Amino acid sequence: MRLVVATRGSRLSLLQTEELLSRIKAVEPDVQFDIKIVKTTGDLVQDKPLYKIGVKGIFEKEVNMAVLRGEAHFAVHSLKDLPSELAPGLVLAGFSKRAPPYDALVSATGYDLESLPRGAVVGTSSVRRAEFLKAARPDVEVVPLRGNVDTRVKKILEGRYDAAVMAAAGIVRLYGDSPPVKIYPLRPEVMPPPPGQGIVVAVAREDEGWLVDLLDKASDPVAKAEALAEREFLRAVGAGCHTAVGGLARLLPAGSIEFTAGYADGGRARVVKIYGDDPVEVGRRAAALVNAFRR
Ligand SMILES: NCc1[nH]cc(CCC(=O)O)c1CC(=O)O
C-alpha cells in the first residue's frame, strides 16, 4: 500500500512528518509513503506577524485542501497550528507522542526569567507570549520575531535579541539534545502554552474509515486525551491568535486531567488550574473560567 502525505516543506515539518510516519509503520509495516510538499501563504509571507495576514489556520488550510481534493491521503501538522474547526469532511485522526509542551526562553547566554537583564530585548511575534511575558517581567522590551524555528535561532545567535520566547518542542525536534542555543522552559503557571503545542497530528477524510482506523491505532493515547481537552478549550474560548489565551492539559498517572489555563492583558496575567476525569468536560470548564477573566 502506498499513501500520499501532504505537509509543509520546512525542516521542522518534515521531521514531524517522519515522526508520525514511523508510528504508522510500526503498526502497518507494509505501507509506503510519498511526501507531497505544499507551499503555503504562511511560508511565502515572512515580513508580517501571522495574525496580521488575517487568515485563521494559515499554515494548515492549503495543506488540508490537498486532502479534500483527493491529492493526498492525509496531512501532517503541529496541532497548535490548526484552527478550532476543521473544514467539513476532515477529522483529526492521528496523534504523535507529545514533545515538551512548554514555551521557553531561548538565548545564546542561557537566561532564565530571573537572570534576564533589566530592559532586555526579547523577540516574539505571538500576542500570547508577549502579554504573559510582560506580566511576568514588565521591564523587558518585546520586539517582533518571525520565521521558521531555524531562522529565529540564527537571529538570536547573531545577537540581535537578548532572548526570544519559542516553543521548546520545535527546538527539541529540530536539534535534539544539543541545540546551538540555551532553552529555559517557562512554567505553565507563568505562560500557559497554546492548545496542542508539542503534538503532531494527522488530518484525514472522515469517509476514509480504514485510514482513520489505521491512524487511530498508530496514535499515542496520552497525547490524544490531552489534545481532546485542549481542542474543546480552544473551541469554547473562541479566541484567535490575537488574544493572549493559553491552555494546557496533562494526563496524570492516575488517569485524571490537570488543566492549566490563563488570560493576560494590560500587564496582568490570570491563571487557573483545575482537575477532572473527562477531557472534554475539563476543557470546557477551563474555558468558562478564562472567559470570565476576559469580561
Ligand atoms: N507557530 C509556529 C510553530 N508551529 C509549531 C511549532 C513548534 C512547536 C510545536 O510543535 O507545537 C512552531 C514554532 C514556535 O511556535 O516557536
The ligand as an SDF file (V2000), in Angstrom:
LIG
                    3D

 16 16  0  0  0  0  0  0  0  0999 V2000
    3.8130   28.7200   15.2970 N   0  0  0  0  0  0  0  0  0  0  0  0
    4.8220   28.0110   14.5630 C   0  0  0  0  0  0  0  0  0  0  0  0
    5.1170   26.6770   15.1530 C   0  0  0  0  0  0  0  0  0  0  0  0
    4.2910   25.6340   14.9240 N   0  0  0  0  0  0  0  0  0  0  0  0
    4.7820   24.5510   15.6050 C   0  0  0  0  0  0  0  0  0  0  0  0
    5.9310   24.9250   16.2580 C   0  0  0  0  0  0  0  0  0  0  0  0
    6.7250   24.0100   17.0750 C   0  0  0  0  0  0  0  0  0  0  0  0
    6.0630   23.5950   18.3440 C   0  0  0  0  0  0  0  0  0  0  0  0
    5.0180   22.5380   18.2100 C   0  0  0  0  0  0  0  0  0  0  0  0
    5.2340   21.5270   17.5310 O   0  0  0  0  0  0  0  0  0  0  0  0
    3.9430   22.6830   18.8080 O   0  0  0  0  0  0  0  0  0  0  0  0
    6.1670   26.2790   15.9800 C   0  0  0  0  0  0  0  0  0  0  0  0
    7.2960   27.0820   16.4490 C   0  0  0  0  0  0  0  0  0  0  0  0
    7.0370   28.0210   17.6080 C   0  0  0  0  0  0  0  0  0  0  0  0
    5.8880   28.3220   17.9250 O   0  0  0  0  0  0  0  0  0  0  0  0
    8.0170   28.5160   18.2110 O   0  0  0  0  0  0  0  0  0  0  0  0
  1  2  1  0
  2  3  1  0
  3  4  1  0
  3 12  2  0
  4  5  1  0
  5  6  2  0
  6  7  1  0
  6 12  1  0
  7  8  1  0
  8  9  1  0
  9 10  2  0
  9 11  1  0
 12 13  1  0
 13 14  1  0
 14 15  2  0
 14 16  1  0
M  END
$$$$
